[in-house]
Amino acid sequence: MSLRLRLTLLYSTLMGAILLVISAAVTLVITSLLFNQIDVALDAAQEVIISKIEINELGKVDPKLETTDLGSDIYMQIWGLDGGLQSSFGVMKDFESTPFDSLALRSDHPEYRNLTGAGWHIRVLSIPLVQNGHKIAVLQVATRLDVVDMARKNLTDILFIIWIVAVLFSGMAVWVTIGQTIKPLGAITETVEQINRADDLSRRIPYSGPEEDEIGSMVSSFNQTLERLEALFTSQQRLLADVSHELRTPLTVIKGNVDLMRRMKSLDAESLTSIDQEAGRLTRLVGGLLLLAQAESGKLTLVMKKVELDLLLTEVFQEMSVLAGTKVHLHLNEIDQVYVNGDRDRLKQVFINLIANAIQYTPQNGDVFVSLEQIKEQARVIVRDTGPGIPTEDLPHIFERFYRAEKSRTRGKSTGFGLGLSIVNWIAERHGGRIEVVSQDGKGTTFAVWLPLFSNS
């Protein structure tokens, strides 16, 4: 059973139940009003009859009703205590010689009672007649309930027809409304099937309704999920292509040198050095990939504690001065005493990577400047070089894995794999910080690392 049909049946059932309750209440109220009117008529008739009653010398009750108009629907009987009929008014079939309500003859209080028999339905008011404190007879005033029964039957038939029409109409209205409401669900199913058949994650679910309702939110979330899946799928494809390319070059070099030594049947020092360099490149590549995989899967834990950032940066500067050698002039500018909350080893990795990149891409006799400054509640580390800069179109992508701004894919031995900045950016974000980049072609590049200050709270 479809969701649409289940919801329609549920709503129709609820609507039918509510209408039944309302119909029962209406019937009860109308019936009560009709009975109230009948009781008023019976009460008025008994007052007229009692006002006309006379008691003869034999103690019998004799109402003088010859000139009284009680109405064609009012019937009257007066029964003595001996069970004999003393007087009557109107002739009702089945009650010519029997009381309207035989049980009420023994009652000492006025009673209203509905009585039903074969082909008749009446309402009877029984009133004891008292003289000098003694009960002498019983007056019974009755009227037929045919009009009430007919009115109740007609009302029930009308309400039943209204109930049928209302349930059917509401069911059709709900069927159409739900069909329009859940129409996007069919579009979702169709889109998913198309994606499964064609492996096309670029498809999106069309939706023209309001975005703030539940269906709109679901469609929006599903489209966002498709966008993320497409981005991840594209990223994985590019990752596979990049890894394949990066592995091909060192493996080709290693295989070529091994074949050369096999043909020469001797060990060649230059070939061994080349093999060692390419093996080192492969080791760094695998290490970077493993580090990124651990970071993205949440398995790379950070040991957070109080870090004296100025001492850490001084330590990194001393180590990188050896790497700069005589090629680049490395400068340590103003440095404030700053404490941050972080993983010391990972923060050191950030600064080593940024300074190493600056040294690598700065030409001979160029300059690399490093500084640390406290700005309000944050620490800012600046690494600026005087290298060729990064093209504007490459800036948005420099933190993507395997992305490098070189125009050619042919790189030298000292060229990285495009993983370092991805790792650096991940570390900065996990410390609650960020990295900003400003660069101009031919005028150098500036990296600014922002980290929140240490707080005891």
Sequence and secondary structure as in RCSB ss.txt:
>XXXX:A:sequence
MSLRLRLTLLYSTLMGAILLVISAAVTLVITSLLFNQIDVALDAAQEVIISKIEINELGKVDPKLETTDLGSDIY
MQIWGLDGGLQSSFGVMKDFESTPFDSLALRSDHPEYRNLTGAGWHIRVLSIPLVQNGHKIAVLQVATRLDVVDM
ARKNLTDILFIIWIVAVLFSGMAVWVTIGQTIKPLGAITETVEQINRADDLSRRIPYSGPEEDEIGSMVSSFNQT
LERLEALFTSQQRLLADVSHELRTPLTVIKGNVDLMRRMKSLDAESLTSIDQEAGRLTRLVGGLLLLAQAESGKL
TLVMKKVELDLLLTEVFQEMSVLAGTKVHLHLNEIDQVYVNGDRDRLKQVFINLIANAIQYTPQNGDVFVSLEQI
KEQARVIVRDTGPGIPTEDLPHIFERFYRAEKSRTRGKSTGFGLGLSIVNWIAERHGGRIEVVSQDGKGTTFAVW
LPLFSNS
>XXXX:A:secstr
  HHHHHHHHHHHHHHHHHHHHHHHHHHHHHHHHHHHHHHHHHHHHHHHHHHEEE TTS EEE  TT    TT E
EEEEETTS EEEEES  TT SSS S SGGGG SS EEEEEEETTEEEEEEEEEEEETTEEEEEEEEEEE HHHHH
HHHHHHHHHHHHHHHHHHHHHHHHHHHHHHHSHHHHHHHHHHHHHHHH  TT      S TTSHHHHHHHHHHHH
HHHHHHHHHHHHHHHHHHHHHHHHHHHHHHHHHHHHHHHTS  HHHHHHHHHHHHHHHHHHHHHHHHHHHHHT  
    EEEEHHHHHHHHHHHHHHHHTTTEEEEEEEE   EEEE HHHHHHHHHHHHHHHHHHS TTEEEEEEEEEE
TTEEEEEEEE SS   GGGGGGTTSTT    SSS   TT   S HHHHHHHHHHHTT EEEEEEETTTEEEEEEE
EEB    
